[in-house]
Amino acid sequence: MNRIAPLIFTITVLMLAGCQSTGVIPMDQDSYMIGKKDGSPGLGVSLSNKAEVYREANIFCREKGLEVNTLHVTTTPAMPGQLGSTELQFRCVSPGGVAQPLVKEPDKIIEIRDR
């Protein structure tokens, strides 16, 4: 029993440390980013982790009287031995704009050449 308690404590601390957010980090001129590891075990994408990143961005922009404009979002699913994560790059813009569709950049570009 004496060996189990420290192990449970260590696992709990590591899980809580894994779900820390970077907070809002300024990037180029008027753009920002937030990154967050998902502390919940399992496989796949954690929607609550992604929602928390957007929530943090909205609070940041709302304090300035602005709204979030997503520049790029990257979500890495959790796998055995690897925590999932979400990274959001955004700007704070004036409210009332027209929402533009988010265009996902391709992971690979394939070039087809004629011979």
Short mmCIF file of the C-alpha atoms (twelve columns), coordinates in Angstrom:
data_MODEL
# 
_entry.id   MODEL 
# 
loop_
_atom_site.group_PDB 
_atom_site.id 
_atom_site.type_symbol 
_atom_site.label_atom_id 
_atom_site.label_alt_id 
_atom_site.label_comp_id 
_atom_site.label_asym_id 
_atom_site.label_seq_id 
_atom_site.Cartn_x 
_atom_site.Cartn_y 
_atom_site.Cartn_z 
_atom_site.pdbx_PDB_model_num 
ATOM 1   C CA . MET A 1   0.000   0.000  0.000   1 
ATOM 2   C CA . ASN A 2   2.885   2.362  0.768   1 
ATOM 3   C CA . ARG A 3   4.132   2.051  -2.829  1 
ATOM 4   C CA . ILE A 4   0.741   2.622  -4.466  1 
ATOM 5   C CA . ALA A 5   0.015   6.048  -2.920  1 
ATOM 6   C CA . PRO A 6   3.126   7.786  -4.373  1 
ATOM 7   C CA . LEU A 7   2.423   6.198  -7.759  1 
ATOM 8   C CA . ILE A 8   -1.162  7.479  -7.801  1 
ATOM 9   C CA . PHE A 9   0.058   10.934 -6.718  1 
ATOM 10  C CA . THR A 10  2.700   11.015 -9.480  1 
ATOM 11  C CA . ILE A 11  0.200   9.982  -12.160 1 
ATOM 12  C CA . THR A 12  -2.289  12.625 -10.964 1 
ATOM 13  C CA . VAL A 13  0.360   15.377 -11.037 1 
ATOM 14  C CA . LEU A 14  1.489   14.384 -14.537 1 
ATOM 15  C CA . MET A 15  -2.094  14.381 -15.834 1 
ATOM 16  C CA . LEU A 16  -2.780  17.823 -14.369 1 
ATOM 17  C CA . ALA A 17  0.485   19.188 -15.734 1 
ATOM 18  C CA . GLY A 18  -0.391  17.785 -19.151 1 
ATOM 19  C CA . CYS A 19  -3.540  19.878 -19.468 1 
ATOM 20  C CA . GLN A 20  -1.853  23.246 -18.927 1 
ATOM 21  C CA . SER A 21  -2.491  25.964 -21.468 1 
ATOM 22  C CA . THR A 22  0.269   28.182 -22.786 1 
ATOM 23  C CA . GLY A 23  -2.033  31.147 -22.324 1 
ATOM 24  C CA . VAL A 24  -2.305  33.784 -25.037 1 
ATOM 25  C CA . ILE A 25  1.061   34.340 -26.743 1 
ATOM 26  C CA . PRO A 26  1.570   37.284 -29.130 1 
ATOM 27  C CA . MET A 27  2.837   36.312 -32.580 1 
ATOM 28  C CA . ASP A 28  3.233   38.607 -35.597 1 
ATOM 29  C CA . GLN A 29  1.813   42.133 -35.279 1 
ATOM 30  C CA . ASP A 30  -1.868  41.555 -34.440 1 
ATOM 31  C CA . SER A 31  -1.996  37.748 -34.230 1 
ATOM 32  C CA . TYR A 32  -1.861  35.443 -31.227 1 
ATOM 33  C CA . MET A 33  -1.666  31.739 -30.430 1 
ATOM 34  C CA . ILE A 34  -2.787  29.418 -27.656 1 
ATOM 35  C CA . GLY A 35  -1.611  25.830 -27.249 1 
ATOM 36  C CA . LYS A 36  -2.974  23.259 -24.862 1 
ATOM 37  C CA . LYS A 37  -2.188  19.610 -24.176 1 
ATOM 38  C CA . ASP A 38  -5.119  17.365 -23.415 1 
ATOM 39  C CA . GLY A 39  -4.729  15.755 -20.005 1 
ATOM 40  C CA . SER A 40  -7.493  13.180 -20.417 1 
ATOM 41  C CA . PRO A 41  -6.429  9.660  -21.357 1 
ATOM 42  C CA . GLY A 42  -7.845  7.899  -24.364 1 
ATOM 43  C CA . LEU A 43  -7.687  7.895  -28.122 1 
ATOM 44  C CA . GLY A 44  -8.840  10.500 -30.601 1 
ATOM 45  C CA . VAL A 45  -9.596  14.203 -30.448 1 
ATOM 46  C CA . SER A 46  -10.814 15.827 -27.244 1 
ATOM 47  C CA . LEU A 47  -13.525 18.313 -28.144 1 
ATOM 48  C CA . SER A 48  -13.466 19.732 -24.611 1 
ATOM 49  C CA . ASN A 49  -9.768  20.595 -25.051 1 
ATOM 50  C CA . LYS A 50  -10.505 22.368 -28.328 1 
ATOM 51  C CA . ALA A 51  -13.463 24.175 -26.767 1 
ATOM 52  C CA . GLU A 52  -11.320 25.353 -23.853 1 
ATOM 53  C CA . VAL A 53  -8.746  26.859 -26.235 1 
ATOM 54  C CA . TYR A 54  -11.476 28.771 -28.086 1 
ATOM 55  C CA . ARG A 55  -13.025 29.845 -24.768 1 
ATOM 56  C CA . GLU A 56  -9.682  31.301 -23.651 1 
ATOM 57  C CA . ALA A 57  -9.252  33.146 -26.972 1 
ATOM 58  C CA . ASN A 58  -12.775 34.574 -26.761 1 
ATOM 59  C CA . ILE A 59  -12.196 35.859 -23.229 1 
ATOM 60  C CA . PHE A 60  -8.948  37.509 -24.354 1 
ATOM 61  C CA . CYS A 61  -10.574 39.266 -27.330 1 
ATOM 62  C CA . ARG A 62  -13.767 40.174 -25.461 1 
ATOM 63  C CA . GLU A 63  -11.684 42.075 -22.873 1 
ATOM 64  C CA . LYS A 64  -10.582 44.291 -25.789 1 
ATOM 65  C CA . GLY A 65  -14.156 44.665 -27.106 1 
ATOM 66  C CA . LEU A 66  -13.278 42.461 -30.098 1 
ATOM 67  C CA . GLU A 67  -14.087 39.005 -31.506 1 
ATOM 68  C CA . VAL A 68  -11.932 36.000 -32.416 1 
ATOM 69  C CA . ASN A 69  -10.941 35.491 -36.054 1 
ATOM 70  C CA . THR A 70  -9.373  32.048 -36.522 1 
ATOM 71  C CA . LEU A 71  -6.246  32.038 -38.669 1 
ATOM 72  C CA . HIS A 72  -5.279  28.394 -38.203 1 
ATOM 73  C CA . VAL A 73  -6.194  25.576 -35.834 1 
ATOM 74  C CA . THR A 74  -4.250  22.336 -35.409 1 
ATOM 75  C CA . THR A 75  -5.672  19.452 -33.410 1 
ATOM 76  C CA . THR A 76  -3.501  16.421 -32.704 1 
ATOM 77  C CA . PRO A 77  -5.409  13.343 -31.513 1 
ATOM 78  C CA . ALA A 78  -4.301  11.387 -28.461 1 
ATOM 79  C CA . MET A 79  -2.639  8.020  -29.072 1 
ATOM 80  C CA . PRO A 80  -1.173  5.415  -26.750 1 
ATOM 81  C CA . GLY A 81  1.763   7.089  -25.015 1 
ATOM 82  C CA . GLN A 82  0.977   10.544 -26.453 1 
ATOM 83  C CA . LEU A 83  -1.394  13.231 -25.197 1 
ATOM 84  C CA . GLY A 84  -3.553  15.064 -27.707 1 
ATOM 85  C CA . SER A 85  -3.208  18.811 -28.193 1 
ATOM 86  C CA . THR A 86  -4.858  21.830 -29.773 1 
ATOM 87  C CA . GLU A 87  -3.103  24.915 -31.128 1 
ATOM 88  C CA . LEU A 88  -5.088  27.971 -32.185 1 
ATOM 89  C CA . GLN A 89  -3.689  30.924 -34.107 1 
ATOM 90  C CA . PHE A 90  -6.059  33.883 -34.165 1 
ATOM 91  C CA . ARG A 91  -6.591  37.634 -34.400 1 
ATOM 92  C CA . CYS A 92  -8.938  39.880 -32.479 1 
ATOM 93  C CA . VAL A 93  -11.160 41.785 -34.929 1 
ATOM 94  C CA . SER A 94  -13.994 44.297 -34.729 1 
ATOM 95  C CA . PRO A 95  -17.378 42.692 -33.994 1 
ATOM 96  C CA . GLY A 96  -19.999 42.285 -36.676 1 
ATOM 97  C CA . GLY A 97  -17.849 40.978 -39.492 1 
ATOM 98  C CA . VAL A 98  -18.983 38.285 -41.881 1 
ATOM 99  C CA . ALA A 99  -17.689 34.835 -40.954 1 
ATOM 100 C CA . GLN A 100 -15.415 33.371 -43.582 1 
ATOM 101 C CA . PRO A 101 -15.057 29.605 -43.990 1 
ATOM 102 C CA . LEU A 102 -11.941 28.180 -42.388 1 
ATOM 103 C CA . VAL A 103 -9.683  26.817 -45.096 1 
ATOM 104 C CA . LYS A 104 -7.591  23.884 -43.914 1 
ATOM 105 C CA . GLU A 105 -4.137  23.756 -45.398 1 
ATOM 106 C CA . PRO A 106 -3.219  20.424 -46.983 1 
ATOM 107 C CA . ASP A 107 -0.828  18.142 -45.108 1 
ATOM 108 C CA . LYS A 108 0.850   17.183 -48.389 1 
ATOM 109 C CA . ILE A 109 0.890   18.757 -51.812 1 
ATOM 110 C CA . ILE A 110 1.045   16.351 -54.721 1 
ATOM 111 C CA . GLU A 111 2.323   17.653 -58.024 1 
ATOM 112 C CA . ILE A 112 1.249   15.861 -61.191 1 
ATOM 113 C CA . ARG A 113 3.491   16.470 -64.174 1 
ATOM 114 C CA . ASP A 114 2.770   15.737 -67.813 1 
ATOM 115 C CA . ARG A 115 5.496   13.840 -69.601 1 
# 
